Amino acid sequence: MSEQNKRVVLTYVDAFNRGDVDAVCAIFASDALIHGVLGWGGVATARPIWSDLMRCFQVSLEVDAMVAEGDTVAVRYTERGRSVASFRGGPVTGRGYEVFAMEWFVVKEGHIERRWGVRDTGSMFRQMGLALP
């Protein structure tokens, strides 16, 4: 089961890296709860945040480590991106960033039911020359 759950998470990573918000959302259970730096809630709450991150920063997640036990999967990434579009009314700098990020998932029946994500958003925005939202 742990290996199957890792594959579900890798599908999420692949969709995120392609900028395919529809595919990202489809990986989550209909009643999923998603916790992140910019808020928490269900898929309907996370979708516009993910869409903005993909569009404005061209986020790319590189899996550095992944562990799974039972229905829980933890991932450590190197996250990279670049300011390419205005994020919440801010300027576009064209500058890139690189931070470490971590996400924890609960996967059941082939869908992500819970996700917690942490990254150093302050460093991310500083590297791109942006004020924190």
N, C-alpha and C positions, 0 to 999 in steps of 0.2 A: 504493500500500500504506500509506503513512504516514497518509493521510486515513482509511482504513478503521480503522487502529489507533487513531486519535484517537476515532473513533466508539465503539469498544469501551470505551475508558477513560471516555468520557462516559456510557455505559450504566452503568458501575460507579458513577460519581458520582451519577447519578440514583437508582439503587437504594439507595445509601448514604443519600442525603438523604430518601428515603421510609421509611427504617428497615426495609428489606426484606432481612434477612440471607440469606434463601434465594436471592434474585436476585443479591445480591453474590457469594455462593459459586458460583453457577452460571456466572459469567463467567470463573472461573479454571479452568485445565487441571487435570486430576485429580492431576498430579504437580507442581503449582505450588509455588514456594518464596516465602514471604512474610516480609519483614523489617520489624519495626516497633519503636516505642519500648518496648512492653510484652512483646516477645519475638519469636521467629521460628520458622517451621516451615511445615507444609503447611496446607491449608484447615481441616483438623480442629483444628489448634492455634489458628488465627486466628479461627475462627467464634465461640467463646465470648467472646473479647476484643471483637470487633466488636459482638456482641449486647449486651454490657454497656455499651459506649460509646454505642450507639444508645439503649438503654433508660434509662441513668442520666444522660446528658448531652444527648440530642437533638441530636447533631452535625449541622451543616449545612456543606457544602463549597461555596464559591463559587469557580469557576474564574477566576483573574485572568490567567493566561497558560498556554499549552500549546504545546509544540514537539514535533515528531516527525521522526525520521530513521531510515529502515529499519524495524526492528522495535522501536525504542525510542521511548517517549513520556515526556516530562517535564512535570509540571504544578505550577504554583504556585497555592495557594489562599489565600483568607481563610476560616478555619475559625471557626465560631461554635457556641456551645452554652450549656447552662444545667444546673445541678445540680438534677435533678428526682427522682432516686431514689438510694438508697444505693449507692455504688460500693465494692465490696470491704469492706463493713462500716463505711464512713465515714458522716459526717452528710450530710444534705440541706440545702443552704443556700439554694436558689432563686436564687443569683447566677449571672450569665452570664459568658462569656469570649469573647475574640476574639484569635486568634493567626494568624500566617502559617504555612503548612504546605507541604511539598513531597513529591511522590511521583514515583518513576521506575518505569516499567513496561517489561517485554519482552512483546510481544504476537505470538503466532504462531497462524495458522489460526483467527483469531477468538476466541481465549482468552488470558487473561493467564497467562503462564508464570512470571514473576518480578515481585515488587513490593517496593520499598524505600520506607519512609515516614519522614519526620522532621518533628517539630513541637516547639515549646518547651513541653513538658509541665509544667515548673516554673512558667512564667508562667500556663499554663492553670489549674493547680490553685490557685495564689496568687490569681488573679482570682476564683475561685469560693469562696475561703476554706476550701480543703481541704488537708490534709496529703498529701504525696506517698505513693503506695502503696508 
